[in-house]
Amino acid sequence: MIQYMSTDFGNAGSRTHEYGLRAKQAVQNARAQIAELLNADKDEIIFTSGATESNNLGILGLADFAIESGKKHIISSQIEHKAVLEPLQMLEEKGFDITLVAPNNQGWVEPQEIKKYLRHDTLLVSLMHVNNETGVIQPISEIAELLESSDAVFHVDAAQGFGKEIEPLKNKRIDLMSISAHKVYGPKGIGALLTRKRDYDRLPLK
């Protein structure tokens, strides 16, 4: 980071000078590296200010589509980070039906519990990869497999697991994924949201 703080500190959106061009190239390289790591295309990566903004964008960004389509049911868990629970509470106040699944006595969410609550009007399933307080790893791969027959959007808050347990996060059934740089010794104040396309179509995020 020292190079970009002290030498190549240009605005990547200003391409009329060499500083901006070098900064833009660095951003493009970073986007491509993250995409490769997650088995995604580089245009599926949106940079944000961190996992909190990614969570908010991924959840609240679907609200208009949910209202238009009549799909206003969301499944999440009781042990999510407040960056997920608070936007869910906002949607609940707007008439959304939120199901918060309880973990088992080992601290993880049973995949069959998710399946039990799936409905025809389920818009979104939002679950964390690794719990930020207990360190318990959630069965993301098993839940992704159960969602194969559902068109619900699958969002994973991967802030704690990204860069540590990467294989489950490459699953193509994960539509949205929130990550944060400072959890993997990157700079503070930056994160990303994976927005995986479906049949070459972008998710209806606003």
MOLIN-V444711 format. One record per residue. N is the residue number from 1. RES is the residue in one letter. OMEGA is omega in whole degrees, 0 to 359 (NA if undefined). Layout:
n res omega
N RES OMEGA
N RES OMEGA
This chain:
n res omega
1 M 184
2 I 180
3 Q 184
4 Y 174
5 M 189
6 S 186
7 T 183
8 D 187
9 F 183
10 G 176
11 N 182
12 A 178
13 G 179
14 S 188
15 R 180
16 T 177
17 H 187
18 E 178
19 Y 182
20 G 180
21 L 180
22 R 178
23 A 179
24 K 179
25 Q 179
26 A 179
27 V 179
28 Q 178
29 N 180
30 A 180
31 R 180
32 A 180
33 Q 180
34 I 180
35 A 180
36 E 180
37 L 185
38 L 179
39 N 184
40 A 173
41 D 186
42 K 179
43 D 175
44 E 181
45 I 176
46 I 177
47 F 181
48 T 179
49 S 179
50 G 183
51 A 179
52 T 178
53 E 178
54 S 178
55 N 180
56 N 180
57 L 181
58 G 183
59 I 183
60 L 180
61 G 179
62 L 188
63 A 182
64 D 178
65 F 180
66 A 181
67 I 181
68 E 185
69 S 182
70 G 179
71 K 187
72 K 177
73 H 180
74 I 176
75 I 174
76 S 180
77 S 181
78 Q 186
79 I 179
80 E 174
81 H 181
82 K 177
83 A 172
84 V 184
85 L 182
86 E 175
87 P 175
88 L 178
89 Q 177
90 M 180
91 L 178
92 E 178
93 E 178
94 K 175
95 G 177
96 F 178
97 D 184
98 I 175
99 T 178
100 L 184
101 V 177
102 A 175
103 P 173
104 N 185
105 N 173
106 Q 175
107 G 178
108 W 184
109 V 179
110 E 178
111 P 180
112 Q 176
113 E 176
114 I 181
115 K 182
116 K 185
117 Y 179
118 L 179
119 R 179
120 H 181
121 D 177
122 T 180
123 L 195
124 L 167
125 V 184
126 S 182
127 L 176
128 M 177
129 H 179
130 V 181
131 N 186
132 N 180
133 E 184
134 T 183
135 G 181
136 V 179
137 I 180
138 Q 184
139 P 185
140 I 182
141 S 180
142 E 179
143 I 177
144 A 179
145 E 179
146 L 182
147 L 182
148 E 182
149 S 181
150 S 176
151 D 177
152 A 176
153 V 179
154 F 179
155 H 178
156 V 172
157 D 186
158 A 184
159 A 185
160 Q 186
161 G 182
162 F 180
163 G 181
164 K 175
165 E 192
166 I 188
167 E 180
168 P 184
169 L 177
170 K 184
171 N 183
172 K 180
173 R 175
174 I 184
175 D 183
176 L 179
177 M 180
178 S 178
179 I 183
180 S 184
181 A 189
182 H 177
183 K 180
184 V 176
185 Y 174
186 G 181
187 P 175
188 K 174
189 G 174
190 I 177
191 G 180
192 A 173
193 L 172
194 L 178
195 T 187
196 R 179
197 K 174
198 R 182
199 D 177
200 Y 179
201 D 178
202 R 174
203 L 184
204 P 179
205 L 172
206 K NA
